[in-house]
Amino acid sequence: MKTAIVTGAAGLIGSESVRFLSERGFRVIGIDNDMRRYFFGDGASTRWMADKLTATLPEFHNENFDIRDIDALSKLFAEHSSDIELVLHTAAQPSHDWAAREPLTDFTVNANGTLNLLEVTRRHCPDAVFIFTSTNKVYGDRPNTLPLVELEQRWEIAEDHPYYERGIDESMSIDSTLHSIFGASKVAADVMVQEYGRYFGMKTGVFRGGCLTGPAHSGAELHGFLAWLMQCAIDGTRYRIYGYRGKQVRDNIHSFDLVNALYHFYQAPRPGEVYNIGGARFSNCSMLEAIAMCEEIAGRKMDTEYVETNRVGDHIWWISDVQKFRDHYPGWNLTKNVRDILLEIHAAKATGAVAGGRC
């Protein structure tokens, strides 16, 4: 039976992938040991999602071990080697701030864990498609050197700049810039995935995401921008805005739209390819604009606190140019904008269907 391995299977993108692939006839094996709980506390645990997926999807089961455990990975991949068609790697330590607390943990999860997965794929199922969810943080703070203009509610790039129409493309350099510890560990993983595609000829793809979001996000203050913001709007928790006068801009892509893009790549892989992926001009907002939308949807004023110091390596303005991916896969498109996403998150959280996000 065609099999997919999904790391971080109980997380936002992992769980969306599990459902998506199960509906398309895959047996899905998850690898998720709830490290998110270790990173961000009990409220960010994904155990509830792992249990839900196991209970509702007969062709899914989850392996509760760490991707840094090369022996466990080797045993699993050897057992299913002939059936594995897709390895979808979404597991990560995803926070700037947390990475600085434990750099060794951050690097071994993000970089060494990715290398482990690449190597067991090469040994046991070299013809499988290997997809890595990277991050726009591989560009470090280079986007902050762009000619930005401060408007009333947001920062925006100058209208005469090539990035104005569609956003930032893959030609932006990742060198000589401040990445943050998290950004650096993701760079290492990102480049290694490319190298296994180019050097070994494996079917690898790298997707450098903007803010990934959706109603299944187990949010926490340090990760999951829209999910955490809406949680604060609903329950009255104070939301902290870090720097840039709250006008920093993010594009936001719904988990379904991202996983649909990953599936398009799986169907026609381009080895070693790199794509910026996000909400693009279709789905983006500043923090102030997102707060206003949350207040409108939740029907209450939010309790916010402004902190002058921004996070290290944080972007003032990021909008992904997704035209390269659209050119390669013209059947794909974005379907949900920021407001659509916030309405879904509100509905899920207000009914208790999901645990309590910032990217």
C-alpha positions as CSV (number, residue, x, y, z in Angstrom):
1,M,0.0,0.0,0.0
2,K,1.4,3.4,-0.9
3,T,2.7,5.0,2.3
4,A,3.6,8.5,3.4
5,I,5.7,9.4,6.4
6,V,4.7,12.6,8.0
7,T,6.9,14.1,10.7
8,G,5.3,16.5,13.2
9,A,2.1,14.7,12.3
10,A,0.0,16.2,15.1
11,G,1.1,19.8,14.4
12,L,-0.6,22.3,12.2
13,I,0.8,21.3,8.8
14,G,1.4,17.7,9.8
15,S,-2.2,17.1,10.8
16,E,-3.5,18.8,7.7
17,S,-1.2,16.6,5.7
18,V,-2.3,13.4,7.4
19,R,-6.0,14.2,6.6
20,F,-5.2,15.3,3.1
21,L,-3.2,12.2,2.2
22,S,-5.5,9.8,4.0
23,E,-8.3,11.1,1.8
24,R,-6.2,10.3,-1.3
25,G,-5.6,6.7,-0.4
26,F,-2.3,6.8,1.5
27,R,-1.5,4.8,4.6
28,V,0.1,7.6,6.7
29,I,2.6,6.9,9.4
30,G,3.2,9.9,11.7
31,I,6.3,10.6,13.8
32,D,5.4,13.0,16.6
33,N,6.5,12.9,20.2
34,D,4.8,16.1,21.3
35,M,8.0,18.1,21.5
36,R,5.7,21.2,21.1
37,R,4.7,20.7,24.7
38,Y,8.3,20.7,25.8
39,F,8.9,23.9,23.7
40,F,5.9,25.9,24.7
41,G,4.1,24.3,27.7
42,D,1.0,22.2,28.3
43,G,-1.3,24.6,26.5
44,A,0.6,24.0,23.2
45,S,0.6,20.2,23.4
46,T,-0.4,18.4,20.2
47,R,-1.3,15.1,22.0
48,W,-5.0,15.9,21.5
49,M,-4.5,16.0,17.8
50,A,-2.5,12.8,17.6
51,D,-5.3,11.0,19.5
52,K,-8.0,12.5,17.3
53,L,-6.2,11.5,14.1
54,T,-5.6,8.0,15.4
55,A,-9.3,7.6,16.4
56,T,-10.8,8.9,13.2
57,L,-8.4,7.7,10.4
58,P,-8.1,3.9,10.1
59,E,-5.0,4.0,7.9
60,F,-3.1,6.3,10.2
61,H,-0.9,5.5,13.1
62,N,1.6,7.6,15.0
63,E,5.1,6.7,16.1
64,N,6.0,8.4,19.4
65,F,9.7,8.9,19.0
66,D,12.2,11.7,18.3
67,I,13.5,12.5,14.8
68,R,17.0,12.7,16.4
69,D,16.8,9.0,17.2
70,I,18.5,7.6,14.1
71,D,18.1,4.0,15.2
72,A,14.3,4.3,15.5
73,L,14.1,6.1,12.2
74,S,16.2,3.4,10.5
75,K,14.0,0.6,11.9
76,L,10.8,2.3,10.7
77,F,12.0,3.1,7.2
78,A,13.5,-0.3,6.8
79,E,10.2,-1.9,7.7
80,H,8.2,0.1,5.2
81,S,10.9,0.8,2.6
82,S,9.2,-0.6,-0.5
83,D,5.9,1.2,0.1
84,I,7.2,4.7,1.1
85,E,6.3,7.1,-1.7
86,L,6.4,10.4,0.2
87,V,8.3,11.7,3.2
88,L,6.8,15.0,4.4
89,H,9.0,16.6,7.0
90,T,7.1,19.3,9.0
91,A,8.6,18.7,12.5
92,A,10.7,21.5,13.9
93,Q,11.6,23.8,16.8
94,P,9.8,26.8,15.3
95,S,10.5,29.8,17.5
96,H,13.2,32.6,17.4
97,D,13.0,33.2,21.1
98,W,13.0,29.6,22.2
99,A,16.0,28.8,20.1
100,A,18.1,31.3,21.9
101,R,17.4,29.5,25.2
102,E,18.6,26.1,24.1
103,P,20.7,26.4,20.9
104,L,21.8,22.8,21.1
105,T,18.3,21.5,21.2
106,D,17.2,23.8,18.4
107,F,20.0,22.8,16.1
108,T,19.8,19.1,16.7
109,V,16.0,19.0,16.1
110,N,16.0,21.3,13.1
111,A,19.3,20.4,11.4
112,N,20.4,17.0,12.7
113,G,16.9,15.7,12.6
114,T,16.5,16.7,9.0
115,L,19.8,15.1,8.1
116,N,18.7,11.9,9.8
117,L,15.5,11.8,7.7
118,L,17.3,12.5,4.5
119,E,19.8,9.7,5.1
120,V,17.3,7.0,6.1
121,T,15.2,8.0,3.0
122,R,18.3,7.7,0.8
123,R,19.2,4.3,2.3
124,H,15.7,2.7,2.3
125,C,13.4,4.5,-0.2
126,P,15.6,6.7,-2.5
127,D,12.8,7.0,-5.0
128,A,10.4,8.6,-2.5
129,V,9.6,12.3,-2.8
130,F,11.1,14.2,0.2
131,I,9.5,17.5,1.0
132,F,10.8,19.9,3.7
133,T,8.8,22.8,5.2
134,S,11.5,25.4,5.6
135,T,10.9,29.1,6.5
136,N,11.4,32.6,5.2
137,K,13.7,33.1,8.2
138,V,16.5,31.6,6.2
139,Y,16.8,35.1,4.7
140,G,17.5,36.5,8.1
141,D,16.9,40.2,8.5
142,R,17.9,41.0,4.9
143,P,14.3,42.0,4.0
144,N,14.6,44.8,6.6
145,T,17.1,46.5,4.2
146,L,14.4,46.9,1.5
147,P,13.1,50.5,0.9
148,L,10.1,50.5,3.3
149,V,7.5,53.2,3.8
150,E,5.6,53.6,7.0
151,L,1.9,54.0,6.5
152,E,-0.8,54.5,9.1
153,Q,-1.5,50.9,9.8
154,R,1.4,49.0,8.2
155,W,4.9,49.1,6.7
156,E,4.9,48.8,2.9
157,I,7.6,48.5,0.3
158,A,8.1,51.4,-2.1
159,E,5.8,51.2,-5.0
160,D,8.6,51.5,-7.5
161,H,10.4,48.4,-6.1
162,P,10.3,45.1,-8.1
163,Y,8.9,43.3,-5.1
164,Y,5.9,45.7,-4.7
165,E,3.6,43.8,-7.1
166,R,4.2,40.2,-6.0
167,G,6.5,40.1,-3.0
168,I,9.9,38.7,-2.3
169,D,11.2,35.9,-4.6
170,E,13.8,33.2,-4.2
171,S,16.7,35.2,-5.6
172,M,17.1,37.1,-2.3
173,S,20.5,36.2,-0.7
174,I,20.7,34.3,2.6
175,D,24.3,35.4,3.3
176,S,25.8,38.1,5.4
177,T,22.6,38.7,7.5
178,L,21.4,38.2,11.0
179,H,19.3,35.0,11.0
180,S,18.6,34.3,14.7
181,I,19.6,30.9,16.1
182,F,16.4,29.4,14.8
183,G,17.0,30.9,11.3
184,A,20.5,29.5,11.2
185,S,19.4,25.9,12.1
186,K,16.7,26.1,9.4
187,V,19.3,27.3,6.9
188,A,21.4,24.2,7.6
189,A,18.5,21.9,7.1
190,D,17.2,23.8,4.0
191,V,20.6,23.6,2.3
192,M,21.1,20.0,3.1
193,V,17.7,19.1,1.6
194,Q,18.7,20.9,-1.6
195,E,22.0,19.1,-1.6
196,Y,20.5,15.6,-1.3
197,G,18.4,16.5,-4.4
198,R,21.3,17.9,-6.4
199,Y,24.1,15.7,-5.2
200,F,22.3,12.4,-4.8
201,G,19.6,13.0,-7.3
202,M,16.8,12.5,-4.8
203,K,13.3,14.0,-5.3
204,T,13.7,16.7,-2.7
205,G,11.8,20.0,-2.4
206,V,12.1,23.0,-0.1
207,F,9.2,25.2,0.8
208,R,10.2,28.5,2.6
209,G,7.0,29.4,4.3
210,G,5.7,32.7,5.6
211,C,3.2,32.5,8.5
212,L,1.6,29.1,8.3
213,T,-1.8,29.1,10.0
214,G,-5.2,27.5,10.4
215,P,-7.8,26.3,12.9
216,A,-5.8,23.2,14.0
217,H,-2.9,25.3,15.4
218,S,-2.1,24.5,19.0
219,G,-1.0,28.1,19.7
220,A,1.4,29.6,22.1
221,E,2.8,33.1,22.6
222,L,6.1,32.3,21.0
223,H,4.7,30.6,17.9
224,G,1.5,30.8,15.8
225,F,0.7,34.5,15.1
226,L,-3.0,34.4,14.1
227,A,-3.9,31.4,16.3
228,W,-2.5,33.0,19.5
229,L,-3.9,36.4,18.6
230,M,-7.4,35.1,18.2
231,Q,-7.0,33.1,21.5
232,C,-6.2,36.3,23.3
233,A,-9.1,38.1,21.7
234,I,-11.5,35.3,22.8
235,D,-10.3,34.9,26.4
236,G,-9.0,38.4,27.2
237,T,-5.3,37.3,27.6
238,R,-2.9,40.2,27.1
239,Y,-1.2,40.2,23.7
240,R,2.3,41.6,23.4
241,I,3.4,43.4,20.3
242,Y,7.2,43.4,19.8
243,G,8.6,46.4,18.0
244,Y,8.0,48.2,14.7
245,R,5.0,50.0,16.2
246,G,2.8,47.0,15.5
247,K,2.9,47.7,11.8
248,Q,5.1,44.7,10.8
249,V,3.5,42.8,7.8
250,R,3.2,39.1,7.4
251,D,1.6,37.0,4.7
252,N,-0.4,34.2,6.0
253,I,-1.2,30.9,4.3
254,H,-3.9,28.5,5.4
255,S,-2.6,25.0,6.2
256,F,-4.8,23.5,3.5
257,D,-3.4,25.7,0.7
258,L,0.1,24.9,1.8
259,V,-0.5,21.1,1.9
260,N,-2.2,21.3,-1.5
261,A,1.0,22.9,-2.8
262,L,3.1,20.1,-1.3
263,Y,0.9,17.5,-3.0
264,H,1.3,19.2,-6.3
265,F,5.0,18.9,-5.9
266,Y,4.7,15.3,-4.9
267,Q,2.8,14.5,-8.1
268,A,5.5,16.1,-10.3
269,P,8.7,16.6,-8.3
270,R,11.6,18.9,-9.4
271,P,14.7,17.7,-7.5
272,G,16.4,20.2,-5.3
273,E,14.0,23.0,-6.0
274,V,13.2,25.8,-3.6
275,Y,10.0,27.8,-3.4
276,N,8.9,30.8,-1.3
277,I,5.4,30.0,-0.2
278,G,2.9,32.1,1.7
279,G,-0.3,34.1,1.4
280,A,1.4,36.5,-1.1
281,R,-0.6,39.7,-2.0
282,F,-3.8,37.6,-1.6
283,S,-3.5,37.1,2.1
284,N,-1.4,39.4,4.3
285,C,-1.8,41.8,7.1
286,S,0.0,44.0,9.6
287,M,-0.2,43.2,13.3
288,L,-2.4,46.2,13.9
289,E,-4.7,45.2,11.0
290,A,-4.9,41.6,12.4
291,I,-5.8,42.9,15.9
292,A,-8.6,45.0,14.4
293,M,-10.0,42.0,12.6
294,C,-9.8,39.9,15.7
295,E,-11.6,42.5,17.7
296,E,-14.4,42.7,15.1
297,I,-14.8,38.9,14.8
298,A,-14.6,38.3,18.6
299,G,-16.8,41.3,19.4
300,R,-14.5,42.7,22.1
301,K,-11.6,45.0,22.6
302,M,-8.3,43.3,23.0
303,D,-5.9,43.9,25.9
304,T,-2.5,44.6,24.2
305,E,0.9,45.7,25.4
306,Y,3.6,47.3,23.2
307,V,7.2,46.2,23.8
308,E,9.6,48.6,22.0
309,T,12.3,45.9,21.4
310,N,11.6,43.7,18.4
311,R,12.6,40.0,18.3
312,V,16.1,39.4,17.0
313,G,16.2,38.7,13.2
314,D,12.5,39.6,12.9
315,H,11.1,40.9,9.6
316,I,9.5,44.3,9.3
317,W,7.8,43.4,6.0
318,W,7.4,40.0,4.4
319,I,5.2,39.1,1.5
320,S,6.1,35.9,-0.4
321,D,6.3,35.9,-4.2
322,V,4.7,32.6,-5.1
323,Q,4.9,33.1,-8.9
324,K,7.7,30.6,-9.4
325,F,5.5,27.8,-7.8
326,R,2.5,28.9,-9.8
327,D,4.5,28.8,-13.0
328,H,5.7,25.2,-12.2
329,Y,2.3,24.1,-11.0
330,P,-0.4,26.1,-12.7
331,G,-3.2,24.0,-11.2
332,W,-2.5,25.4,-7.7
333,N,-3.8,28.6,-6.2
334,L,-4.5,30.3,-2.9
335,T,-8.1,30.0,-1.7
336,K,-8.3,31.5,1.8
337,N,-7.3,35.1,2.9
338,V,-6.5,36.4,6.4
339,R,-10.2,37.1,7.2
340,D,-11.3,33.7,6.1
341,I,-8.5,32.1,8.2
342,L,-9.4,34.2,11.3
343,L,-13.1,33.3,11.0
344,E,-12.1,29.6,10.9
345,I,-9.8,29.9,13.9
346,H,-12.4,31.8,15.9
347,A,-15.1,29.2,15.2
348,A,-12.7,26.4,16.2
349,K,-11.5,28.0,19.4
350,A,-14.9,29.4,20.4
351,T,-16.3,25.9,20.3
352,G,-13.3,24.3,22.1
353,A,-12.5,22.3,18.9
354,V,-8.8,23.1,19.1
355,A,-6.2,23.9,21.7
356,G,-5.1,27.5,22.3
357,G,0.0,30.8,18.2
358,R,3.1,33.6,16.7
359,C,5.3,32.8,13.8
